[in-house]
Amino acid sequence: MSRSRVAGVIARKSEGNLRVGDDSFLDYSPERIDPGNTELGTTKTPKVVSGRCVPVDRGQYSRTRGVAETPKVVSGRCVPVDPGYLSWRVRRRSGETFCFVEPVNVVNDHMPKYMVRRMQDRLDRAGRAVNGATTVVLGLACKPNTSDARESTSFRATDLLLRRGSEATAIDPHGTCVEPEVGLRHITEVDPGVLAAADIVVLLTDHDVFDLDQVLEHASLVFDARNRLEGLQGRVERL
């Protein structure tokens, strides 16, 4: 869309003196946001400018506002969804599959099932079953310190636990990110009694407000999907 509209304007304004792709080149980036980032807003978040197969005028790039030298990847739609548009474009133009994007999407799509299988295995080793187990899920948002729930694997993992008969409670201080799940209890503050009563506590989104020392103190078994917890040999299963 950007290419077709802006390139058309360049051609018209130059009255045919500039040919897009020969005499003029278009580099652009859509708006980027980083939910939960308190230091960077829409005017400061690094942006990725499309590449060119011609020599680049570094001086011109240095004057271009928002050009990022080191691209950053954020959660939400940017990883599991947006690259699919690029894959579609490649398939449409060349008839070939984009062999980088699609295998990555397959891995992402299977992660909730993989995590739940790991949780089930850990409960089995402790002599417990997922069916009937009391599970506490810490965090539902797609990234820490935000209510953004787009494409969050936490919902899919929680749904799988519920389907397997687990009694699940989700703790997330950002209540606006919660979508109704049948059988899912939701609270916004960590209760030591809830942690202690759980058969397994699952850290899915590591919000800063979560006191991880408190989790380790009260939980009998923890599945750490964020690799934030260490120690307590035998009680913490890290992804």
Helices and strands as residue ranges (DSSP letters): H 2-13, H 58-62, H 83-94, H 101-125, E 134-138, H 153-163, E 167-171, G 175-177, E 185-187, H 192-197, E 200-203, H 212-218, E 222-224, E 236-238
